[in-house]
Amino acid sequence: MPSRMKRDLMQGIFDAILVLTALLCSLLCFADLIPEEIGLDVAPACRMAVLAGLVALIVCWQPRRRPLWVAGYVSALVLAGVAFFRILLRGAVVLGCAVSQVYAENVPGFDQLYPLEAMTPEQASQAATACLQFIVAVAALLVAWAVARRRSFWQVLFYTLPTVLLPVIVMHTPPLVPLLGLIGCWLVLLAARAGRADRFSSAKMGLIAMPVVAAFLCFTYLLVPLQGYQRSPRVESLRMAFNSFVEGDTINALALPFASTNGRTDLSSNGSLHFTGETALRVYSERREKTYLKGFSAEVYTGDSWRQTPARVYEQAMGDADFAPMNLMSDVMRSNLPQVEPFHMEITLLRPNGAYLYAPYGLTTREGQLSETRFVRDSYIRVSARSQTFALDTMGLSSLSEPLSTPDSLRYAENLYSQYVRQTCLDVDEDLAQWLRQLAAENGVPDSSQADWQTVVESTAAFIRGAARYDAAPGLTPDGEDYVQYFLGENKRGYCMHFASAGTLMLRALGVPARYVEGYVVNESDFNSSGWADVPDSRAHAWVEVYLEGVGWLPIEMTPGYGGSQAIESLSEPEQQQTTQPQEQQEQQQQPEQQLPEQQEQQNVAEEQQQTEEEKSSYGWIVLCLFLAAAVVLRPWCMQQYRRWQWRRGDANQQVLRLYHYAQQLAPWQKPDSCIEQLALKARFSRQGLTEDEAGQARQAVAEQGAAIWRQAKWWQRLWLRFGLALL
């Protein structure tokens, strides 16, 4: 066999072993992190790893037409991504949710993600498998290029290490054999770096290192006790430090009127209201009355955001108790008011990225009666990403009356839940709580030790509504300032998020369990004669919930112009429910007048915002295009300056070796002059150092090689060499 063929065969064997091992081991390490209930089929992904790895190696090995081969491979990936975009997107969602499930079970502060589109188990399995195959095909090209062309240990480490870190972060040990195989690839690449004079010597060194590394890994496999393994105190302390670092953070797939998609509301970035005027919900109700549609609720206040309590806290508090907080109010009313019948509502969610089923208070419909929804703690969340109408039954807030007593069947679970509420919904920073109590005392607002909860709530709501002026554009909270303290103490301007946040914390400081809520408010005047109401996004609203033991969560209005609390009015004057219809009509007739300034302000802000957003969008695209154009144009110049610096850095021997490496990069288009190869051999093996004149000869030879390539290349080859590869 000719020596050239032997060299190529040795290089090919080394590259194939390394690429396929890295791909398969990385795939198996990551796949072990996916829960079994997802139904991920690993076998097709492994077959794809072998096929894509071999094809990628062939692509990277083509000497003269390599750019065309690479372009063809990338084009095939792009076409596959476009053709199967929907199933790949669904698969990515399934894989993301599956990984988050593992994190939610092991790391405090991480909540599970839920798919926004309903899928059968078979569809989820197929989508996840297809997405994993596509990811493997992309990774195959990256790994093959890093191994076959670059012999880069760092690039291979960068591409494969995340598949090990993802399970290790949650202290989930990957399968030992794939893990050792991946470590072996890294060690072999490190050994191959010793022979980087050319690709053949590198491959030779790597093949020599393979049996040594394999023996070492086998010894490690036999030495490490897997059964009964206990983490060392140092490792355990590191794990606890990591858990404390992420404590309190929540990661959810939730889309809300104000809240972001990570299950929290960022208060510091909300300077003004932004509405488009588009219809967000369509609501049908048999009883046309003011309705609060609850979506997001949060218990943890951080000074600049509202976050949900981690799921583990709720689970630890409730244990095995079967309890649905959103159904508590209706269960209590049914037990105490058997004559009251629930009425029917239908809610159509028009925003496809929405995650919550915005539900009314007094909900009688249970989780099992709603399709494509899951009940998580205190909120119904959407699973489907498409527009869908939900049929609900509710008792409504107007049915509330006194006295109400908790049914015996719910007393135990409700007692556990009330303890959980007091644990999470009375928490306020001590300095802020003291400041709020002082502010309340100065304005005649009693605390829970001085008056009953109803008086405290009514007094707090009246104070908060009069403490500041409604303003849809109050500006941002300065850095380092507490959101509520700045709102009540200095700025005294804001909208519903400001008033609701301030009301929640003041009630907590006064001893009343409360939490922050976001959703939509539908007024009686919004319903047409057929009972339907188109709810625009400008009806997104924030309010306060207080917990009344034995009844559940009650909405409390803190924002001026939105009227008082319907729940408190119902509980305080039950005997007048049947006789106050004229008065209610009068209040509802006055309500538009009260809200007119607010609505006008919101409309003006929305129009201004729309114009601003259009201008920003156009400017953003222009800036992005200019940036990309500048990056493409300046890249060859930057690479040229970098190479010039490299070619004159260090002694003459180092300069010549760098020049020789560059000449080898140009070799597929034009063979380098023999003198530069001789100078490179001399620089590497001769005891005598090269002179500056010899380094100049090498630079001249490389310049002539580049000039010859430029003269012979076609126009499109010149563009590729200059802007694509940045070689010339």
Secondary structure, 3 states (H helix, E strand, C coil): CCHHHHHHHHHHHHHHHHHHHHHHHHHHHHHCCCCHHHCCCHHHHHHHHHHHHHHHHHHHHCCCCHHHHHHHHHHHHHHHHHHCHHHHHHHHHHHHHHHHHHHHHHCCCCCCCCCCCCCCHHHHHHHHHHHHHHHHHHHHHHHHHHHHHHCCHHHHHHHHCHHHHHHHHCCCCCCHHHHHHHHHHHHHHHHHHHHCCCHHHHHHHHHHHHHHHHHHHHHHHHHCCCCCCCCCHHHHHHHHHHHHHHCCCCCCCCCCCCCCCCCEEECCCCCCCCCCCCEEEEEEECCCCCEEEEEEEECEECCCEEECCCHHHHHHHHCCCCCCHHHHHHHHHHHHCCCCCCEEEEEEECCCCCCECCEECCECCCHHHCCCEEEECCEEEECCCCCEEEEEEECCHHHCCCCCCCCHHHHHHHHHHHHHHHHHCCCCCHHHHHHHHHHHHHCCCCCCCCCCHHHHHHHHHHHHHHHCEECCCCCCCCCCCCHHHHHHHHHCEECHHHHHHHHHHHHHHCCCCEEEEEEEEECHHHCCCCCEEEEEHHHEEEEEEEEECCCEEEEECCCCCCCCCHHHHHHHCHHHCCCCHHHHHHHHHHHHHHHHHHHHHHHHHHHHHHHHHHHHHHHHHHHHHHHHHHHHHHHHHHHHHHHHHHHCCCCHHHHHHHHHHHHHHHCCCCCCCHHHHHHHHHHHHCCCCCCHHHHHHHHHHHHHHHHHHHHHCCHHHHHHHHHHCCCC
